[in-house]
Amino acid sequence: MIPASVYDYRELARKRLPRFLFEYVDGGAFSESTLRRNESDFKELILRQRVLRDISNVDTGCTLFSDELSMPLVLAPVGIAGLNARRGETLAAQAAEEKGVPFCLSTVSACSVEEVRAATASPFWFQLYMIKDRGFLQEMLTRAKEAGCQKLVFTVDMPVPSTRYRDIRSGLSGGSALRRQSARFLQSMIKPAWAWDVGVCGRPHSLGNVAHVLGKRAGIDEFWSWMAKNFDPSVTWKTLEQIRESWDGPLIIKGILDAEDANEARALGADGVIVSNHGGRQLDGASSSIKALPAIAERVAGDMTVLLDSGIRSGLDVVRAKALGADAVLIGRAWVYALAARKKQGVCEVLDILKNEMRVAMALAGCASLSDVTEEILLREKV
Ligand SMILES: Cc1cc2nc3c(=O)[nH]c(=O)nc-3n(C[C@H](O)[C@H](O)[C@H](O)COP(=O)(O)O)c2cc1C
């Protein structure tokens, strides 16, 4: 198959990845109702077709936190994304750089901040969780700064990890250690292209930023339990003040789904919020991000940058999010499917696809630039 859409890359990823890894990327929390809603609520938003409005030059470019981007899109932080292709985060960061959009590295990435820094020329974003070990947290902030990261994304919607049935069934997180390890081994053996590229040539398989805490020999199970033990459920807005004080660049709070919380983020002095339900991976039953967006944008837009993720699968979705008040969006699964399917080239291709879809959607909705993309381009009764 010659992939033409994000869904095609998903299909290629499903064929190439061992089951435990595909289910980890693709799955959501509990019954996955929020995961499904994230996508279907976008499709419910009806675009107005407009004609004869001189759209000979459609410009998808924008400025975000003073940076010029080719389109209003950022590669979202995705934990252990680097296992989807050999040293995967470095490849995705290079693809983002080539295509003129920012890449955000997860705390729990396979490649460390230093490795990604060495593989790229432009600054990337860094995402941090509130880790119980505050020494590690401060050290991570320093490392990110030294690696040239200017934007800090602080994720707040994971005080405890949620339950993902697919991870239990696949052997990623369920059953005894022996069952998990044998399931993962067998699933890897029947995917020889992945097993060779990542399993054999992609070592080390550690979490690059955390490896020194756990030792080089730690495997995926040790990292998993470190993560589970180290998320801090006691965190409050007060705790975040320390982070605000120690980070002088833009601070972006990720995982906001309620206008009251967006207000708290503004009071903290954050520069932006990401309207997000973690891609439907945390509170199943929560609203889709796109449904939550208008109230949040109404409350804080103008004072803060409003970003959105969860459910973006096409350039049309980017345009819809923009119309409802997002300054830019992040994509998670879309870039990871592409990385798994065709490595760096895949990520470049998906970014081209999204940009082209945006351009076409803007043209057919009569918008020559992003400033024309307002609520006016949506049919009112569906908004
Ligand atoms: C496999 C996977 C791992 C993720 N890991 C992280 C992470 O380490 N940190 C974080 O802030 N968000 C993480 N997220 C959430 C993404 O940053 C983003 O919010 C989500 O993927 C957006 O939804 P989408 O996949 O529908 O685009 C992860 C998402 C996925 C799919």
PDBQT file of the ligand as one rigid body, heavy atoms in Angstrom, charges set to zero:
ROOT
HETATM    1  C1  LIG A 401       1.961   6.004  23.273  1.00  0.00    +0.000 C 
HETATM    2  C2  LIG A 401       1.763   7.325  23.909  1.00  0.00    +0.000 A 
HETATM    3  C3  LIG A 401       2.629   7.749  24.904  1.00  0.00    +0.000 A 
HETATM    4  C4  LIG A 401       2.483   9.017  25.460  1.00  0.00    +0.000 A 
HETATM    5  N1  LIG A 401       3.410   9.469  26.360  1.00  0.00    +0.000 NA
HETATM    6  C5  LIG A 401       3.315  10.729  26.833  1.00  0.00    +0.000 A 
HETATM    7  C6  LIG A 401       4.332  11.259  27.664  1.00  0.00    +0.000 A 
HETATM    8  O1  LIG A 401       5.333  10.613  27.943  1.00  0.00    +0.000 OA
HETATM    9  N2  LIG A 401       4.150  12.512  28.154  1.00  0.00    +0.000 N 
HETATM   10  C7  LIG A 401       3.050  13.282  27.843  1.00  0.00    +0.000 A 
HETATM   11  O2  LIG A 401       2.936  14.410  28.307  1.00  0.00    +0.000 OA
HETATM   12  N3  LIG A 401       2.098  12.797  27.033  1.00  0.00    +0.000 NA
HETATM   13  C8  LIG A 401       2.210  11.557  26.504  1.00  0.00    +0.000 A 
HETATM   14  N4  LIG A 401       1.263  11.093  25.643  1.00  0.00    +0.000 N 
HETATM   15  C9  LIG A 401       0.141  11.973  25.239  1.00  0.00    +0.000 C 
HETATM   16  C10 LIG A 401       0.518  12.803  24.012  1.00  0.00    +0.000 C 
HETATM   17  O3  LIG A 401       1.481  13.773  24.326  1.00  0.00    +0.000 OA
HETATM   18  C11 LIG A 401      -0.696  13.510  23.427  1.00  0.00    +0.000 C 
HETATM   19  O4  LIG A 401      -1.344  14.218  24.449  1.00  0.00    +0.000 OA
HETATM   20  C12 LIG A 401      -1.677  12.552  22.777  1.00  0.00    +0.000 C 
HETATM   21  O5  LIG A 401      -1.013  11.533  22.078  1.00  0.00    +0.000 OA
HETATM   22  C13 LIG A 401      -2.546  13.334  21.792  1.00  0.00    +0.000 C 
HETATM   23  O6  LIG A 401      -3.531  12.506  21.252  1.00  0.00    +0.000 OA
HETATM   24  P1  LIG A 401      -3.406  11.817  19.808  1.00  0.00    +0.000 P 
HETATM   25  O7  LIG A 401      -2.513  10.640  19.979  1.00  0.00    +0.000 OA
HETATM   26  O8  LIG A 401      -4.818  11.451  19.507  1.00  0.00    +0.000 OA
HETATM   27  O9  LIG A 401      -2.828  12.835  18.851  1.00  0.00    +0.000 OA
HETATM   28  C14 LIG A 401       1.409   9.841  25.052  1.00  0.00    +0.000 A 
HETATM   29  C15 LIG A 401       0.537   9.408  24.054  1.00  0.00    +0.000 A 
HETATM   30  C16 LIG A 401       0.718   8.179  23.466  1.00  0.00    +0.000 A 
HETATM   31  C17 LIG A 401      -0.206   7.760  22.347  1.00  0.00    +0.000 C 
ENDROOT
TORSDOF 0
